[in-house]
């Protein structure tokens, strides 16, 4: 799936069972931030659309000059 395809997933029609539940993701906190971010992306599969339990979440990232990788690294540091 391309980045554009991931961004364009419609939460109203997506098959919930095809989405990863973020509660099932486990990240090794001893990894450096970049590797934690990479592991998160590997496990979540689509960082724009995933589940939290039974709830479908659509993530939108701002265009404020911060790269997607930097955002994920910030996010991974909080895990």
C-alpha positions as CSV (number, residue, x, y, z in Angstrom):
1,X,0.0,0.0,0.0
2,X,1.4,3.4,-0.9
3,X,1.6,6.4,1.4
4,X,-1.2,8.0,-0.5
5,X,-3.3,4.9,-0.2
6,X,-2.7,4.8,3.5
7,X,-3.7,8.5,3.9
8,X,-6.8,8.0,1.8
9,X,-8.3,5.1,3.8
10,X,-12.0,6.0,4.5
11,X,-12.8,5.2,8.2
12,X,-16.5,4.8,7.2
13,X,-15.8,2.0,4.8
14,X,-12.6,0.3,6.0
15,X,-12.7,-3.3,7.1
16,X,-12.0,-2.9,10.8
17,X,-10.5,-6.4,10.9
18,X,-7.8,-5.4,8.4
19,X,-6.5,-2.7,10.8
20,X,-3.9,-3.2,13.5
21,X,-5.0,-2.6,17.1
22,X,-2.5,-0.3,18.6
23,X,-3.0,-2.0,21.9
24,X,-1.3,-5.1,20.4
25,X,1.9,-3.3,19.5
26,X,4.9,-3.9,21.6
27,X,8.0,-1.7,21.3
28,X,11.4,-2.5,22.9
29,X,12.0,0.6,24.9
30,X,15.8,-0.1,25.0
31,X,16.0,0.6,21.2
32,X,17.2,4.0,20.0
33,X,14.4,6.4,19.0
34,X,14.8,5.8,15.3
35,X,14.6,2.1,15.7
36,X,11.6,2.4,17.9
37,X,9.9,4.5,15.2
38,X,10.8,2.0,12.6
39,X,9.4,-0.9,14.7
40,X,6.2,1.0,15.3
41,X,5.8,1.6,11.6
42,X,6.5,-2.1,10.9
43,X,3.9,-3.2,13.4
44,X,1.2,-0.6,12.8
45,X,1.3,-1.1,9.0
46,X,-0.7,2.1,8.4
47,X,0.2,5.0,10.7
48,X,-2.8,7.0,9.2
49,X,-5.5,4.5,10.1
50,X,-5.6,1.9,12.8
51,X,-7.7,0.6,15.7
52,X,-7.8,1.3,19.4
53,X,-9.8,-1.6,20.6
54,X,-13.0,-1.5,18.5
55,X,-12.6,2.2,17.6
56,X,-11.1,3.1,14.1
57,X,-8.7,6.0,14.4
58,X,-7.8,8.2,11.4
59,X,-4.5,10.1,12.0
60,X,-3.8,13.3,10.2
61,X,-0.4,14.9,10.3
62,X,0.1,18.7,10.0
63,X,2.2,20.3,7.4
64,X,4.3,22.4,9.8
65,X,7.7,21.5,8.5
66,X,8.2,18.6,10.8
67,X,8.9,15.4,8.8
68,X,6.8,12.3,9.3
69,X,9.9,10.5,10.6
70,X,10.5,13.2,13.2
71,X,6.8,13.0,14.3
72,X,7.2,9.2,14.7
73,X,10.4,9.6,16.6
74,X,8.6,12.0,18.9
75,X,5.8,9.6,19.3
76,X,8.1,6.6,19.8
77,X,9.9,8.5,22.6
78,X,6.6,8.6,24.5
79,X,5.9,4.9,24.3
